[in-house]
Every structure is written in C-alpha cells, then in structure tokens.
Amino acid sequence: TDLSFKLIAGEIVCEAPNNNLNKFQGKLIWQGHEYPVTNDNILLRGCILKNTRCLDRFLNILIMGIVLFLIAMCLICTILCGVWEWTTGRWFTIYLPWDDIVPNRHQHGSQQIAVISFLMFFSYVILLNTVVPISLYVSVEIIRFIHSMWINYDQEMFYENGDRSVPARAHTTTLNEELGQVQYVFSDKTGTLTRNIMTFNKCTINGILYGNVLSPSGEQMEITSVTEFWRNLALCHTVMPERDKGQLVYQAQSPDEAALTSAARNFGYVFRARTPQSITIEVMGKEEVRDHPVRNFYLCWDYDVDYDITTCLFY
C-alpha cells in the first residue's frame, strides 16, 4: 500500500545522469542488504506505453457492452410504460392528458399507446444516459476521427510528385492534438536521401563478402554456413514484434535495426517474441528459446564512423 511504501527506509546509490539509455548501474541499500538496480528497474521520464491495441479493443468491447445495457434498460422501461398506459394510464387522461403530438389522443387505442411508448423510449435514454460514464471519451474519439479525415483531404498538405499528387495520410487518431506542440523538425542527410527506407544488400562474414556475388562463369557462388551470424542478427536488437492482421511486423527504434532483423527473417532466422527473461526465434522452421536476460543481448551502433558499420556483440 501507499502507507507501507512511505515507511520504507532505504538508500539508492546510482550513477550520475548521462546520455546512455541502454545501461544503468546502481544499488538499493535496505535493511543492511544491497540489491542491484539495473536498466530493467527504472522507467525513464516521458516514456509512452506501446502495444496498446489490445487495450483499445478491450475498451471498445466495454463501450459496446455499456451501450447495449443502456438500450436494454430503455427497452424494458418502454415496454413496462406501454403496459401501464394500456392497463391503467389511459383511463386517467382526464387528470394526466396526453401530449398534442399523439394522434387522436382522445381515443384510447393501441395506436396511441404505441406512439407514447416510442416517445418514452427517448425519454428513458435521456434519463439513463448517466449509465454511460464515457460519453466524453466517445465525443473526443469522434472529434479525432473527423480531424484525421480533415488531414487526409487537406489541399495544403498534398505532395506534388510529378503528375501525381500524394495526399497526407493520418495513420492514427491519438496524436492529432500533439501536432500543435511540434516547433522544430530535424532531418539529417541520410534520412533525406534514403527516406528512411533501409534495404539489406550485402554483408561480410569473417572477411568474406556475401551478396549478389557471381562466379567467373556467371553462376551463383555457393554460400558457406553463416548460422551464427544470422542468429546474432535475430537476437541482438531492441526490436519489438507485433501482429497486424495475422502478419508479423517489427517495430524498431531505427530503420537500421528493422532492416537487419528483417534480413535475418528472410534467411530463415525469424525473431518471434521477447519477454523480460527470454527471446524466442525460429531457425529454419525450428523454434529456439534463449533463456538469458535481455540485457545480455546488445546491438551497438558506431555512428561516429558511418551508418554502414555495425558492431555486434553476442554473449
């Protein structure tokens, strides 16, 4: 509980603030014992929860359930209202006259009862609308959807590509209000030239160049075993796998990681899943689970030299 948490008397000794986001060293001193504090025990400020598609789907199911419950309650109340009007209410119209909207209200037939029941349905919707406490959420989602459609058809956000105009496309509706907070957009020359589309072309393993290499006779040269290299690319990264309509999709911090991991998948070394304790890959159709802490797998990038130089460490 919060009270027991406040009663904890301990001390945390850690490194000074730095720009290394992949490593953290520290220790927790509590009741005379020391406990290690690593990168797995901290949460950086400004982090955003990812992979929330299942939560959105569950929330949509809850919304539909609450709305259906509201409709059911209104229907039950409407039926009971019609029964009461037919058995009792129509004989007391001299004291409680029906509204002028009811046709031939001086008659006490089933047609008048049906009109009254139909009108009372909407009255019960207004009375019981507090059953849906997420009306504000629904309103915001509708506004976001309309805004995203506005972005898609904005004439000032078209890109002229020769004879063809490419419009802007809103892939999500949860970031519209954050666009107004953007003040500066930075782009380096590599991203500008390649449009962040990284394609795996060649690689060197133990000094041997592999790729589109042909023998002097024009035939494809035989490639030797490169199992550990591709297994290394399938394991050493920070990529998160996702399922999109049954297809395996990789979400990476950089297009370089996505390109290398996708290349390993194309050669039969498929990265399947990641947990805090293990990484699951599929090697030539056979599943392998590495029960090592994720912190033992690193993929280091030497940006000071060139984007094409990659240093892979495998433990």
N, C-alpha and C positions, 0 to 999 in steps of 0.2 A: 504494500500500500504506500501512499504518499507519505504517511506519517513514519512508517518504518524506514523509508528511504532517507528521510531527513535525519534520522537517528544514526545513520552510518557515519562513523568517524574514520576516515581514511585519507590517504595522500596519493596523488598521481604525479609521477615524475616522467616527463616526456621530453622529446627533442624540441628545439626552437622552431617556430614557423618557417616553412620553406616552400619551394615550388614543386617538390616531388610528391605527386599524388598517388604513386604506386607503392610507397613504402612509408611505414610509420613505426617508430620504436619508442617504447615507454614501459612503465611498470606501475602496478597498483599495490600500495602498501596498506594492508588492512589486517588488524589484529595480530601484528607481528609477522605476517606472512607476505611474501611478494608474489604477485601474479603478473605475467607478461601481458602487455597491451600492444596489439598489432594493428595492421590496417583493417583487419576484419572486425575490430571492436569500435570503430569510430564511424561517425556519419558526418560528412562534410556539409557545411552550410550552403544552402542553395540547391541541394540535390532534389531531383524530381523523380517521383515514383514512376517506373516504367512497367510495361506489360500489364496495363490496366484494362485490357479489352474484356477479360472475363468478368471484372468488377462492373464494367459498364453494362455487359449483357445481363448480369445478375440484377443490377439496379433497374434495368428495363423490365425484367420479369416482375420485380416487386411493384413497379409503377402500374403495369398492366393488371396485376392481381388486385391492387387497391382500387383501380378504376372499375374493374369488373365487380368488386364487392360493393362499390357505391351504386352501380347500376342495378345490382340485385336488390339492394335495400330500397331503392326508389321504386322498383317494380313491385316489390312486396307491399310497400306502403300504398302504392297506387291501386293495387287490387283490393286491399282492405278498405281504402277510401271508396272505391266503387261499390263494394258490398254494403258498406254502411249507408251510402247515399240511396241504394236501391231498397234496403230494408227499413231504414229509419229516416234519413235526411230528407227525402223527397216529400215527406208528409209534414215537414216543418218549414217549408219555403215561405210561409206567411210571416215567420219570425226571422228566418235567415234566407232571404231571396237570392236566387242565383244571379250571376252577372249577366249583363246585357249581351255578352259575346256568345252565350249559349243560345242556339237557335230554338225558337218556340219554347222558351223557358217556362211558359205557363203549363206546358204539357210535362208529364212526369214519366216519360217513356224511357226505353233503353238507349235511344239515340242521344238524349240529353245526358244520361249518366255516362255514356262513353266519352262525350266531349269534355265533361267535367273531369273524368279520370285522366284523360290525355293532358289537360291543362295542369292538373295536380302533379303529374309526373315531373314537370319542370319546376314546380314549386318545391318539391322534395329535393330535387337536385340542388337548388339554391340553399335550402335549409341544411342539407347534409354535406355540402361541399367541403366542410372542415375535416371530413374523413380523409381527404387527400391533403396531407401537410406539405406536399412537394409541388404545389401549384407554381411557386416561384421558380423552382428548378425547371419545370416544363416550359414556363414562359421564357426563361433565359435560353433554353435549348432551341426554341422556335426562333428567337431573335438571332442566335448564332447561325442557324441554318439559312435564314433569309440573308444574313450578311455574307455568308460563304457564296451563295448564289449571286449576290451582287458583285463579289470579287470575280467570279467566273465570267461575267458579262460586262465587266468594266471596259469601256472603249479606250481608256487611257492606260490600260495595263496589257496591251497587245504587243507582241514582239514580231516585228516585220522580218521574216526570213525569206527573202526573195519575193516570189509571187504568192507566198503563203503567209498568213498571219496566225501566229500561235498565241492563243489567249492564256491568261493566268488561270491556274487551277488550284483550288483550295482542297488539300487532301485531308484536312481535319477542321473541325469547328471549335476546338478548345483553345486555339491560340489567337483568335481574331482580336480580342481586346488587348493582347500583348504587343500587337504590331505598333500601336501608338507609342510604346516605350522605346522603340529602336531609334537611336540617334546616329550611330555610325555603322557602316558596313565595310569590313576589311576583306580584301581578296588578294592573294599572292599570285605571282605569275604562273605557278604550276597549276593552280586551280582554274585560272582564267584560260589557259591554253588547253587543258585536258577536260575542262568542265567536270572535274572530279570523277571522271569515268576511268577507273583503273582496270587494265586488262593484263592478265598474266601471259607473257610471251615466252620468256626463256628463263633458265636458271642454271647455275653452275654448282656441281656437287663434287667436292674433292678436286677442284680444278678442271673438271670436265664440263664442257658446255652442252646443255641439253635444250632442245627446242626444235625448230624446223631445220634439222641438220640432215643433209643427204650425203650419201657416199659418192665417190667419183663416178660410179656407173649410173647415178641418178636414182638409186633405190634408198628407201628409208633405212637408216642405220639402226641396228639392234641396240636397245637401251638396257643397260645392266640394272641390277637390283638397287633401288633407291628407297627401300622401305622406311628406314629411319628418318630420312629427310622429309618424306610426306607425312609420316606420323608426327614429326616435330611440328610441321605447319598445322596439322589438325589439332594439336594440343596446346601449343604456346601462343595464346592470344587472349584478348578480353572480349571476344565476340559473344553475343547472346543469341541463341536460336529461338525463332518464333514460328508459329504455324499460321499461315494465311491461306484459307480455303483448302486446307489439306497439304499445301506445299511448304517445304522447309525454307525459311527465309532467315538470313543472317543480319543482325543489327550490330554494326561495328562503330567504334569511336572514330575511325578514319577509314577512307576508302582503300588504303593500303592493306589493312588487316582483312577487310572483306574480300579483296582480290586474291590474297594468298590462301585464305580459308576456302574460298570457292574453287580455287585451282586444285587444292588438295581433295576436295569433294569430287571434282571432275575426274581425278585419277584414282578414285575408289577409296579415299580416306575421308569418310564423312563424319563431321562433328555433329553429334546428335543432341546432347544435353549437358548441362552443367549444374552442379549443386555445390554448396559450401565445402563438401567433403570429397567430391569425386568429379571426374569428367568422363563422359561416355562418347566413344567414337565407334564407327563401323568401318572395318578394314576388309575390303573385298567381300562384303556381304556378311562378315563375321563380327559380332559385337564385342567390344573391349571396354572394360570399365577400369579406369585408373583411380584407385582409392588413395590418392595423395591429396593433401591440402592444396587448394588452388594457388596459394601463394608460392608453391614450388615451381609453377609454370610461369615463365616470363617471355615476353616478346619485346625486345628492346629495339628502338629505332634511333639511328645515329643521324639526326637532322643536321648536325654541324657539317657533315661531309657531303651527303647528297641523299635525295629521297630514294634512289635506287639501291642504296647499300643497306642491307638488313643484317643485324646481328641476332642470331637465335641462340638462346641458352636453354639446354634441356637437362633437367635433373631427374 
